Amino acid sequence: MIGVDTNILVRAFLEDDYEQTKKSQNFLETSSQKERVFISSYTILEFVWVLKTKKYARSEIYDAVITFLDSPRIIVGQREVVLTALEKYLKGRADFGDYMILSEGEQYNCYHLKTFDQDFINESSFISSPD
């Protein structure tokens, strides 16, 4: 198995640097045919952040990440946490990182989340500001 850094995914997706795009796309295509590729949940977090800063819509970001999650040759770290966070991100207003925190907490049976992020607080009775 071969791990990949965020910049490989970004170059392959954005196609904004001809040489790096070609190398990234070729690597992902040929590597995944030979052996599995590992993408860390932190890599996904950074990837989503880059796409957000490039003004991609939540639905476009969702589709991009789902492509990795649906590939049988790609292993995504904390896959269920990422998938749950991604689904919440598609429907919500908070940042993807907030949903990663929420989803991972749920996995560990957290019954409440404290934050100062008002957009996030308004999403669920499970989330509130510290008193």
KEFILO-219100 format. One record per residue (C-alpha): residue in three letters; residue number from 1; x, y, z. Coordinates in Angstrom, 2 decimals. Each point is the difference from the previous one (the first is absolute). Example, Ala and Ser with C-alpha at 12.3 -4.5 7.8 and 13.67 -1.06 7.14 Angstrom:
ALA, 1, 12.30, -4.50, 7.80
SER, 2, 1.37, 3.44, -0.66
END
This chain:
MET, 1, 0.00, 0.00, 0.00
ILE, 2, 1.18, 3.50, -0.84
GLY, 3, -1.07, 3.12, 1.88
VAL, 4, -0.58, 3.32, -1.73
ASP, 5, 0.30, 3.58, 1.19
THR, 6, -2.61, 2.66, -0.60
ASN, 7, 1.94, 1.67, -2.81
ILE, 8, -0.30, -3.14, -2.16
LEU, 9, -3.80, 0.06, 0.32
VAL, 10, -0.18, 3.76, -0.50
ARG, 11, 2.12, -0.01, -3.17
ALA, 12, -1.92, -2.97, -1.42
PHE, 13, -3.34, 1.67, 0.70
LEU, 14, 0.68, 3.66, -0.74
GLU, 15, 2.13, -0.60, -3.10
ASP, 16, 1.70, 3.35, 0.61
ASP, 17, 3.60, -1.05, -0.62
TYR, 18, 0.50, -2.01, -3.19
GLU, 19, 3.05, -2.01, 1.07
GLN, 20, -1.16, -0.73, 3.54
THR, 21, -3.52, -0.75, -1.20
LYS, 22, 1.27, -2.52, -2.51
LYS, 23, 2.26, -1.67, 2.57
SER, 24, -2.70, -0.02, 2.69
GLN, 25, -2.71, -1.41, -2.23
ASN, 26, 2.36, -2.59, -1.45
PHE, 27, 1.16, -1.03, 3.47
LEU, 28, -3.55, -0.35, 1.35
GLU, 29, -1.15, -1.94, -3.04
THR, 30, 2.94, -2.39, -0.30
SER, 31, 0.62, -0.46, 3.72
SER, 32, -3.60, -0.86, 0.71
GLN, 33, 0.15, -2.66, -2.73
LYS, 34, 3.08, -1.62, 1.56
GLU, 35, -0.64, 0.42, 3.71
ARG, 36, -2.17, 1.92, 2.38
VAL, 37, 0.43, 3.69, 0.69
PHE, 38, -0.46, 1.38, 3.54
ILE, 39, -1.49, 3.46, 0.58
SER, 40, 0.09, 1.21, 3.60
SER, 41, -3.07, 1.69, 1.45
TYR, 42, 2.29, 3.00, 0.59
THR, 43, 0.82, 0.02, -3.70
ILE, 44, -3.74, 0.07, -0.75
LEU, 45, -0.41, 2.86, 2.49
GLU, 46, 2.73, 2.02, -1.73
PHE, 47, -1.39, -0.89, -3.45
VAL, 48, -3.46, 1.29, 0.95
TRP, 49, 1.55, 3.19, 1.41
VAL, 50, 1.89, 0.65, -3.25
LEU, 51, -3.13, -0.52, -2.12
LYS, 52, -1.96, 2.30, 2.31
THR, 53, 2.62, 2.75, -0.36
LYS, 54, -0.23, -0.47, -3.77
LYS, 55, -3.76, 0.74, 0.30
TYR, 56, -1.28, -3.47, -0.88
ALA, 57, -3.59, -0.63, 1.04
ARG, 58, -0.69, -2.46, 2.80
SER, 59, -1.61, -2.36, -2.50
GLU, 60, 3.13, 0.05, -2.18
ILE, 61, 2.20, -0.66, 3.02
TYR, 62, -2.31, -2.83, 1.05
ASP, 63, 0.22, -1.58, -3.46
ALA, 64, 3.80, 0.27, -0.05
VAL, 65, 0.44, -1.70, 3.37
ILE, 66, -2.63, -2.66, -0.73
THR, 67, 2.08, -1.01, -3.02
PHE, 68, 2.81, -1.00, 2.38
LEU, 69, -2.34, -1.66, 2.49
ASP, 70, -1.69, -2.05, -2.72
SER, 71, 3.20, -1.28, -1.59
PRO, 72, 0.71, -3.64, 0.91
ARG, 73, 3.75, 0.62, -0.39
ILE, 74, 0.14, 3.03, 2.30
ILE, 75, -0.02, -0.34, 3.78
VAL, 76, -1.11, 3.14, 1.86
GLY, 77, 1.01, 0.29, 3.66
GLN, 78, -2.96, 0.25, 2.38
ARG, 79, -2.24, -0.67, -2.99
GLU, 80, -3.29, 0.00, 1.94
VAL, 81, 0.90, 3.20, 1.84
VAL, 82, 0.91, 1.69, -3.30
LEU, 83, -3.20, -1.22, -1.68
THR, 84, -2.22, 1.15, 2.87
ALA, 85, 1.77, 3.37, 0.15
LEU, 86, -0.29, 0.38, -3.77
GLU, 87, -3.75, -0.66, 0.04
LYS, 88, -0.48, 2.56, 2.79
TYR, 89, 2.22, 2.50, -1.83
LEU, 90, -2.10, -0.33, -3.16
LYS, 91, -3.17, 0.94, 1.92
GLY, 92, 1.42, 2.36, 2.61
ARG, 93, 1.65, 3.40, 0.35
ALA, 94, 3.02, -0.73, 2.18
ASP, 95, 3.48, -0.91, -1.20
PHE, 96, 0.91, -3.55, -0.95
GLY, 97, 2.49, -0.12, 2.89
ASP, 98, -2.83, 0.69, 2.45
TYR, 99, -1.95, -2.94, -1.39
MET, 100, 3.11, -2.20, 0.25
ILE, 101, 0.25, 0.91, 3.70
LEU, 102, -3.72, -0.68, 0.50
SER, 103, 0.06, -3.30, -1.92
GLU, 104, 3.08, -1.31, 1.76
GLY, 105, -1.50, 0.97, 3.35
GLU, 106, -3.18, -1.89, -0.87
GLN, 107, 2.12, -3.04, -0.83
TYR, 108, 1.38, 0.15, 3.55
ASN, 109, -3.48, 0.50, 1.49
CYS, 110, 0.35, 3.67, 0.90
TYR, 111, -3.43, 1.17, 1.08
HIS, 112, 0.65, 3.73, -0.46
LEU, 113, 2.38, 2.38, -1.78
LYS, 114, 1.02, 3.42, 1.31
THR, 115, 1.07, 2.79, -2.35
PHE, 116, -0.12, 3.77, -0.49
ASP, 117, -0.80, -0.41, -3.73
GLN, 118, -3.53, 1.43, -0.34
ASP, 119, -0.63, -1.55, -3.44
PHE, 120, 0.85, -3.36, 1.44
ILE, 121, -2.02, 0.48, 3.22
ASN, 122, -3.15, 0.71, -2.01
GLU, 123, 0.23, -3.37, -1.76
SER, 124, -0.95, -2.32, 2.84
SER, 125, -1.09, -0.14, 3.63
PHE, 126, 3.02, -2.30, 0.42
ILE, 127, 2.24, 3.05, -0.49
SER, 128, 0.14, 3.00, 2.35
SER, 129, 2.19, 2.75, 1.41
PRO, 130, 1.76, -0.64, 3.30
ASP, 131, -1.92, 1.56, 2.88
END
